[in-house]
Amino acid sequence: MRRILIIIVIVLLIGAGVWYFYVRPRQQAGVSPVPNVLKVFFPKTTTNNTGAFGTDTDPNGAGNNAPAAVSPFKQLTTRPVAGFTIFSLTNTVSVPSTASSTTGQASKPTVQTVTDHYLRYVSRVNGYVYEIKNDSVPLQISNVFIPNIYEAFFADGNTTAILRFLRQDNHTIATYSVPIPALNPDGTRTQKSGTYLPDNISALAISPDQKQILRITTDQNGAVITSSNSTGGGIKTLLRSPFEQWLPQWTSSNVFLQTKAASVANGFLYNIDQTTARLRRVVGNVAGLTTSVSPKGTYVLYSQSTANGFTTSSFNTKTNVTNSISLSILPEKCTWLQNEDLICAGNNTVAAGTYPDAWYAGTTHFSDQLYHIATASNTYSVLFDGQNQNFDMTNLQADESQGLLYFIDKNTGLLWQYKY
């Protein structure tokens, strides 16, 4: 019995020595041999005291395409994004008075103007809306779970998310309007139910003031182009057309319809005369036509398919003058600035192929540079020369007040920021 007790004591002493000299130092150094993974599902009306439903996961974590610390690029998400919006809100705040160090008397309160910058995006994985305020940590601010979102838009002053996805039959296109809950007085958020818009909306566009949605559906007679509010009310028929394959654009003064692009077919761009409900041709008989119209409708950037690639041109709707742009740029890879200049992703040349079909299908990817194009003078300058980064940029949006460009990398679906 005594021998057994001696053995037990020796084992305990050895164990204590191992803990003290090996395990304890590693714990103090922050080494954890087994990482903890916690997945939380939040009920629809439950929030935490951060004013949000949760945070995105390590948005600046390193990945295969992570930039160096001095890079002008910044990765904002670690999961694919279906769509995003950027906006700013300016408020006046009262700064409390402080006692003077010399007289001891309190000064009068002062009023200051504060501008906050917001970025909201929809996760393609779960349909949640996340918000980044003033370059802070992303917070989940909606709680309607819908997986596999194909595209997302924002309406109603960026307080409504329009989610687009396929139903379980993998054929029917569903469009769901989700209200983004505002902050409650206690800093929480309460999610309200959304509204389904009609099934099989083939394409949609949001008005510049975000108060209306243009929807394209079909019936037995062809395409029906209507507008409504974000919940489907206030429907107005703008046009009926026997041709069904349209892509809409909405500028400050006009609604434009472009025929869906294919290299084997000549394309057309029209605007809708809403007084007569007729189409007026803007650009036409262009092979593989794809377009982007400037906010005021002054310019149309368009590309044209060629035997082994494509060319890019700018058309002035006021003067009817067309200028060739000596860059290989698809209009979908551009964003308009307030003065109707452009920031575009593209290159001087592209590999031989059938465009835009090959890029749409994902069989061809670009390694983009960035350009600033002055439309009035038809000149350009290089913002980024493509060195040390490999992006195929889409969905470009610019915050001119901060000199920031946002885009989704087509290769990964991730959201990035570029300081220009």
QUIURFEN-V528568 format. One record per residue. N is the residue number from 1. PSI is psi in degrees with one decimal (NA if undefined). D_CENTER is the distance of its C-alpha to the mean C-alpha in whole Angstrom. Layout:
N_PSI_D_CENTER + N_PSI_D_CENTER
This chain:
1_-43.4_74 + 2_-38.1_74 + 3_-38.8_73 + 4_-41.9_70 + 5_-40.5_69 + 6_-42.5_69 + 7_-43.1_67 + 8_-43.4_64 + 9_-43.3_65 + 10_-42.4_64 + 11_-42.1_61 + 12_-40.7_59 + 13_-41.9_60 + 14_-43.9_59 + 15_-41.3_55 + 16_-38.9_55 + 17_-40.7_56 + 18_-43.8_53 + 19_-43.6_51 + 20_-41.9_52 + 21_-15.3_52 + 22_-57.0_49 + 23_-44.9_46 + 24_-48.4_47 + 25_-35.9_46 + 26_-36.6_43 + 27_-39.9_41 + 28_-28.0_42 + 29_-2.1_40 + 30_19.2_37 + 31_120.6_37 + 32_115.5_36 + 33_-23.2_37 + 34_110.8_35 + 35_148.0_32 + 36_130.9_31 + 37_123.3_28 + 38_121.9_27 + 39_128.1_25 + 40_132.3_25 + 41_124.6_24 + 42_129.1_24 + 43_158.3_26 + 44_-27.1_24 + 45_17.2_26 + 46_135.4_27 + 47_168.7_25 + 48_178.9_26 + 49_13.3_27 + 50_-3.1_24 + 51_15.0_22 + 52_172.8_20 + 53_-10.2_20 + 54_-173.0_20 + 55_153.7_18 + 56_162.6_15 + 57_114.0_17 + 58_64.7_18 + 59_-22.1_15 + 60_19.0_17 + 61_151.9_19 + 62_143.9_21 + 63_-171.0_20 + 64_-23.4_21 + 65_21.4_19 + 66_136.9_19 + 67_162.6_20 + 68_165.2_23 + 69_-30.0_23 + 70_4.1_24 + 71_144.9_21 + 72_-8.3_19 + 73_144.8_16 + 74_124.0_15 + 75_126.5_13 + 76_-23.1_11 + 77_158.5_11 + 78_-1.3_14 + 79_154.4_12 + 80_148.6_10 + 81_136.4_7 + 82_-20.9_7 + 83_161.6_4 + 84_167.4_3 + 85_151.8_6 + 86_142.8_8 + 87_165.2_12 + 88_147.5_16 + 89_130.7_19 + 90_128.5_22 + 91_156.7_25 + 92_134.1_29 + 93_148.1_30 + 94_124.7_34 + 95_121.8_35 + 96_155.0_38 + 97_154.3_41 + 98_151.6_43 + 99_137.1_47 + 100_140.4_48 + 101_-18.5_50 + 102_-45.7_52 + 103_-20.7_53 + 104_-1.1_52 + 105_145.2_51 + 106_137.9_47 + 107_166.2_45 + 108_147.3_44 + 109_146.0_40 + 110_152.9_37 + 111_128.2_34 + 112_150.7_31 + 113_125.5_28 + 114_129.5_25 + 115_123.0_21 + 116_138.7_19 + 117_131.7_15 + 118_145.6_12 + 119_124.8_9 + 120_139.2_8 + 121_158.6_6 + 122_127.5_8 + 123_128.7_10 + 124_-26.3_11 + 125_-44.6_14 + 126_-5.8_15 + 127_1.9_13 + 128_147.9_13 + 129_131.3_11 + 130_152.8_11 + 131_134.6_12 + 132_116.8_12 + 133_123.7_15 + 134_45.3_17 + 135_27.6_16 + 136_-164.9_17 + 137_138.3_17 + 138_134.2_14 + 139_138.3_16 + 140_123.1_15 + 141_3.2_16 + 142_164.1_16 + 143_34.2_18 + 144_112.6_18 + 145_116.3_18 + 146_115.3_17 + 147_160.7_17 + 148_56.8_15 + 149_129.3_13 + 150_-41.7_12 + 151_157.5_9 + 152_146.0_8 + 153_167.1_8 + 154_142.1_10 + 155_176.7_13 + 156_53.1_16 + 157_36.7_15 + 158_24.1_12 + 159_1.8_15 + 160_134.2_14 + 161_131.1_12 + 162_111.3_12 + 163_135.3_12 + 164_128.9_14 + 165_170.0_16 + 166_139.5_19 + 167_178.4_23 + 168_-18.8_25 + 169_-2.6_27 + 170_25.4_24 + 171_-40.5_25 + 172_127.4_24 + 173_120.9_20 + 174_145.5_19 + 175_119.2_17 + 176_127.1_17 + 177_116.7_17 + 178_118.4_16 + 179_131.6_17 + 180_117.2_16 + 181_137.4_19 + 182_167.2_20 + 183_134.1_23 + 184_165.2_26 + 185_-29.5_29 + 186_7.8_30 + 187_2.1_26 + 188_178.2_25 + 189_145.1_23 + 190_114.8_24 + 191_130.5_22 + 192_156.7_23 + 193_152.9_23 + 194_-169.9_21 + 195_133.8_22 + 196_131.9_22 + 197_170.8_21 + 198_145.6_24 + 199_157.0_23 + 200_42.3_22 + 201_112.9_20 + 202_-30.2_20 + 203_153.0_17 + 204_162.9_16 + 205_150.6_14 + 206_136.7_14 + 207_153.9_17 + 208_-31.7_16 + 209_1.8_18 + 210_17.3_16 + 211_-15.1_19 + 212_155.6_19 + 213_130.0_18 + 214_128.3_19 + 215_139.9_20 + 216_117.1_22 + 217_178.0_24 + 218_151.4_28 + 219_-165.2_31 + 220_-13.4_35 + 221_-2.8_35 + 222_-146.8_31 + 223_143.8_28 + 224_116.7_27 + 225_116.2_25 + 226_164.9_25 + 227_154.4_23 + 228_176.2_23 + 229_-177.4_21 + 230_-17.6_19 + 231_7.5_21 + 232_-0.5_23 + 233_169.9_26 + 234_42.1_27 + 235_133.6_27 + 236_127.4_28 + 237_121.8_29 + 238_-35.1_28 + 239_146.2_29 + 240_137.6_31 + 241_137.1_31 + 242_-22.1_33 + 243_133.9_30 + 244_-24.3_27 + 245_80.2_25 + 246_150.2_22 + 247_124.7_19 + 248_153.0_18 + 249_144.9_17 + 250_113.8_18 + 251_-173.8_19 + 252_-22.6_21 + 253_-10.5_24 + 254_154.3_23 + 255_128.1_22 + 256_145.1_22 + 257_126.1_22 + 258_137.8_22 + 259_141.4_24 + 260_137.6_22 + 261_139.8_23 + 262_137.5_25 + 263_-24.7_27 + 264_-2.0_31 + 265_146.0_30 + 266_134.7_30 + 267_163.4_27 + 268_149.4_27 + 269_128.6_25 + 270_157.2_27 + 271_156.0_26 + 272_121.8_27 + 273_103.2_30 + 274_-10.9_30 + 275_-43.9_33 + 276_-4.8_35 + 277_42.7_32 + 278_161.9_33 + 279_137.3_31 + 280_124.7_31 + 281_135.2_30 + 282_-52.1_28 + 283_141.3_28 + 284_170.1_30 + 285_42.9_32 + 286_121.2_29 + 287_130.6_29 + 288_30.5_26 + 289_129.0_24 + 290_141.6_20 + 291_163.0_19 + 292_125.8_17 + 293_136.9_19 + 294_158.2_19 + 295_-36.7_18 + 296_-1.1_22 + 297_11.5_23 + 298_-37.2_25 + 299_150.2_24 + 300_116.5_22 + 301_128.3_21 + 302_154.8_22 + 303_154.7_23 + 304_131.2_26 + 305_141.9_27 + 306_-176.0_30 + 307_-40.5_33 + 308_14.7_31 + 309_-136.3_28 + 310_159.8_26 + 311_160.7_27 + 312_138.9_24 + 313_162.0_26 + 314_128.6_25 + 315_126.2_27 + 316_114.4_28 + 317_-16.4_29 + 318_-39.8_31 + 319_-9.4_34 + 320_27.2_33 + 321_134.0_33 + 322_129.1_31 + 323_132.4_30 + 324_138.5_29 + 325_124.7_27 + 326_46.3_28 + 327_154.1_25 + 328_94.7_23 + 329_129.9_20 + 330_136.2_18 + 331_-28.3_17 + 332_-12.1_13 + 333_30.9_13 + 334_159.5_13 + 335_143.2_12 + 336_141.7_15 + 337_171.8_17 + 338_-31.4_19 + 339_11.4_22 + 340_20.2_21 + 341_176.7_21 + 342_147.8_18 + 343_124.1_16 + 344_148.8_16 + 345_133.3_16 + 346_-149.6_19 + 347_175.9_22 + 348_-39.6_26 + 349_163.5_27 + 350_160.5_25 + 351_147.6_27 + 352_137.7_29 + 353_-179.8_28 + 354_109.7_27 + 355_148.2_24 + 356_2.5_22 + 357_-46.7_23 + 358_-36.6_23 + 359_-40.7_19 + 360_-43.0_18 + 361_-13.4_20 + 362_12.2_19 + 363_-14.9_23 + 364_137.3_22 + 365_148.5_19 + 366_153.0_19 + 367_98.2_20 + 368_147.4_18 + 369_171.4_19 + 370_137.8_18 + 371_145.4_20 + 372_121.2_20 + 373_120.1_22 + 374_108.9_24 + 375_-36.5_25 + 376_-41.0_28 + 377_-7.0_30 + 378_45.1_28 + 379_164.1_28 + 380_159.1_25 + 381_154.2_25 + 382_124.4_23 + 383_-35.4_21 + 384_128.5_20 + 385_6.1_23 + 386_0.7_21 + 387_139.3_24 + 388_3.2_23 + 389_149.0_20 + 390_99.8_19 + 391_145.1_15 + 392_93.6_14 + 393_138.7_11 + 394_169.0_9 + 395_44.4_6 + 396_138.0_8 + 397_140.2_8 + 398_135.1_11 + 399_95.5_13 + 400_-29.0_16 + 401_-27.1_18 + 402_-3.2_17 + 403_40.9_17 + 404_137.8_14 + 405_133.0_11 + 406_145.3_8 + 407_160.4_7 + 408_130.1_6 + 409_116.3_10 + 410_-28.3_12 + 411_-35.6_15 + 412_-19.7_13 + 413_5.3_10 + 414_152.6_9 + 415_132.3_7 + 416_161.3_9 + 417_140.5_11 + 418_130.1_14 + 419_114.2_16 + 420_NA_18
